[in-house]
C-alpha cells in the first residue's frame, strides 16, 4: 500500500495491479472484464475497510472461552449507479448486514456535470455512520461530490470513496469540497481528456461491465 497523500491510498498489491492491467486492455471481453472487476472490487473494498471500528467479544470454542472482536461501526454502502454495483456486490459479501443506499447519477456529456435521477435516503442517519461511496471511476469528481453531499446533508462525517481508477482532477475536486474524505483506488492516472474521460483509464466502466 502506498499513498499519494494522507487521504489517498493507492493499492499497489501485485494481484490488484495485474487485475487492473486486464481491465485496461480494450481487448478484454465483457464477461472477463466483469469477472476481473469483481475480483478487484473485493481487494479494494477489503483494503478500504481495514479502518472499521471493533469492540471486544467473547466466544466459546470447542475447548473453552476465547477473546475476540466484532465490528462496531454502522456501515452504509452507497454504490453510484450503474457501475458502482460491481463494488457493492463485493462489499455486501464482506458485510452482508450493511445498509445499502443506491445513488443514481448520470453525467451531462456537454457540461460534464452530474445529474441526479435517483436517491432514496432516510430522513436521518446515526451520526457515527461510516459511508462507503462506491464508484469505479473517479474522473471529474462531479458524481463523487454529488453523492457525498447527500450524506453530508444528513450529518454524516465519515465517508470513504472507493474506485478502480482516479484522475488527479477528480481527487482535487473531492478534497476541495470534502477534505476529510478518504479515497482508496487502484491507480491515480495522468489526466482527463477534453471529454472528461480518464487517460489512460479503462474506458466506460459501466458499458464494459454490462456489454452495452
C-alpha positions in Angstrom: 0.0 0.0 0.0 1.4 3.4 -1.0 -0.1 6.8 -0.5 -0.1 9.8 -2.8 -1.5 11.9 0.0 -2.5 11.2 3.6 -6.2 10.8 2.5 -5.5 8.9 -0.8 -4.4 5.3 -0.7 -3.2 3.6 -3.9 -3.3 -0.1 -3.7 -0.1 -1.4 -5.2 -0.5 -5.1 -4.4 0.7 -7.2 -7.4 -2.7 -9.0 -7.7 -4.6 -5.7 -7.8 -2.2 -4.3 -10.4 -2.4 -7.4 -12.6 -6.2 -7.2 -12.5 -6.1 -3.5 -13.3 -4.0 -4.3 -16.4 -6.6 -6.7 -17.7 -9.3 -4.2 -17.1 -7.4 -1.5 -19.0 -6.9 -3.8 -22.1 -9.6 -2.9 -24.6 -9.5 -6.4 -26.0 -10.7 -7.9 -22.7 -14.2 -9.2 -23.4 -17.2 -8.1 -21.3 -17.5 -11.4 -19.5 -13.9 -11.5 -18.4 -14.0 -7.8 -17.7 -16.8 -8.3 -15.2 -15.2 -11.3 -13.6 -11.9 -9.4 -13.2 -13.7 -6.3 -12.0 -15.5 -8.3 -9.3 -12.1 -9.7 -8.1 -10.5 -6.3 -8.0 -13.6 -4.9 -6.2 -13.1 -7.4 -3.4 -9.5 -6.5 -2.9 -10.2 -2.7 -2.9 -13.2 -2.9 -0.6 -11.2 -5.2 1.8 -8.4 -2.7 1.9 -10.7 0.3 2.4 -12.5 -1.4 5.3 -9.4 -2.0 7.4 -10.3 1.2 9.3 -13.6 -0.3 10.6 -14.1 0.0 14.3 -14.3 -3.0 16.6 -15.2 -3.9 20.1 -14.2 -6.9 22.3 -16.4 -10.0 22.2 -16.0 -13.4 23.9 -16.9 -16.7 22.3 -16.8 -20.3 23.3 -14.6 -22.6 21.2 -14.9 -26.4 21.4 -12.0 -26.2 24.0 -13.1 -23.3 26.1 -13.6 -19.5 26.1 -11.7 -17.2 23.7 -11.3 -13.4 23.4 -12.3 -11.9 20.0 -13.6 -8.8 18.3 -16.7 -7.8 16.4 -17.4 -4.8 14.2 -18.9 -1.8 15.9 -19.5 0.7 13.1 -22.8 1.5 11.5 -21.8 0.8 7.9 -23.6 2.2 4.8 -22.8 1.2 1.2 -23.6 3.8 -1.4 -23.0 2.5 -4.9 -23.2 5.1 -7.7 -25.4 3.5 -10.4 -24.8 1.7 -12.5 -21.1 0.8 -12.5 -20.8 1.0 -8.7 -22.9 -2.1 -8.4 -19.8 -4.3 -9.0 -18.2 -2.8 -5.9 -21.3 -3.0 -3.8 -21.7 -6.7 -4.6 -18.2 -7.3 -3.3 -18.8 -5.1 -0.2 -22.1 -7.0 0.6 -20.2 -10.3 0.5 -17.9 -9.0 3.2 -20.6 -7.1 5.2 -23.9 -8.7 4.5 -25.7 -6.7 7.2 -24.5 -3.3 5.9 -27.2 -0.9 4.8 -27.2 -0.1 1.1 -28.5 3.1 -0.5 -28.2 3.3 -4.3 -27.3 6.7 -5.8 -28.4 7.3 -9.4 -26.3 9.9 -11.2 -25.5 10.4 -14.8 -23.1 12.8 -16.5 -24.2 15.5 -18.9 -21.8 15.0 -21.7 -21.8 18.7 -22.7 -21.4 20.3 -19.3 -19.7 17.2 -17.6 -22.0 17.9 -14.6 -23.6 15.2 -12.5 -27.3 14.9 -12.8 -29.2 13.1 -10.1 -32.1 10.7 -11.2 -32.4 8.5 -8.1 -31.5 8.8 -4.4 -33.8 7.2 -1.8 -32.2 8.0 1.6 -33.7 8.1 5.1 -34.6 11.4 6.8 -31.8 10.8 9.3 -28.8 8.6 9.9 -26.8 7.8 13.1 -24.0 10.4 13.4 -21.5 7.6 13.8 -22.4 6.2 10.4 -19.5 5.2 8.1 -20.4 5.5 4.5 -18.5 3.9 1.6 -19.3 5.6 -1.7 -18.6 3.1 -4.4 -17.8 4.2 -8.0 -15.2 2.5 -10.2 -14.1 5.8 -12.0 -13.3 9.0 -10.2 -13.0 11.2 -13.2 -14.2 14.8 -12.9 -15.3 14.2 -9.4 -18.8 15.5 -10.1 -20.6 12.3 -9.3 -18.5 11.7 -6.2 -19.1 15.2 -4.8 -22.9 14.9 -5.5 -23.1 11.5 -3.7 -21.0 12.6 -0.7 -23.1 15.8 -0.5 -26.3 13.7 0.0 -24.8 12.2 3.2 -23.2 15.4 4.4 -26.7 16.9 4.4 -27.7 14.1 6.8 -24.9 14.9 9.1 -22.6 12.0 8.2 -18.9 13.0 8.7 -17.1 9.7 7.9 -17.1 9.0 4.2 -14.7 6.7 2.2 -14.6 6.7 -1.6 -13.5 3.5 -3.4 -12.6 3.5 -7.1 -10.7 1.4 -9.5 -9.0 4.4 -11.2 -8.9 8.1 -10.2 -7.8 11.2 -12.0 -5.9 14.0 -10.3 -8.6 16.4 -11.2 -11.3 14.3 -9.6 -9.3 13.9 -6.4 -8.7 17.6 -6.2 -12.4 18.4 -6.7 -13.4 16.0 -4.0 -10.9 17.3 -1.5 -11.7 20.9 -2.2 -15.3 20.2 -1.1 -14.7 17.4 1.4 -11.0 17.4 2.6 -11.8 14.7 5.2 -12.9 12.1 2.7 -10.6 9.2 2.3 -10.0 7.7 -1.2 -8.9 4.1 -1.9 -8.1 3.4 -5.6 -6.1 1.1 -7.8 -4.3 3.9 -9.6 -4.1 7.6 -10.0 -3.8 8.2 -13.7 -2.4 11.1 -15.7 -5.2 13.4 -16.6 -8.7 13.9 -18.0 -9.2 14.5 -21.8 -11.4 17.1 -23.3 -14.4 14.8 -22.9 -13.8 14.3 -19.2 -12.5 10.7 -19.5 -9.6 9.4 -17.5 -6.4 8.9 -19.5 -5.2 6.2 -19.9 -8.1 4.9 -17.8 -10.0 1.8 -18.9 -12.9 3.3 -20.9 -16.5 3.5 -19.7 -16.7 1.0 -16.8 -20.5 0.7 -17.0 -20.5 -0.1 -20.7 -17.7 -2.6 -20.3 -19.3 -4.3 -17.3 -22.7 -4.7 -18.9 -21.7 -5.2 -22.6 -23.5 -2.1 -23.8 
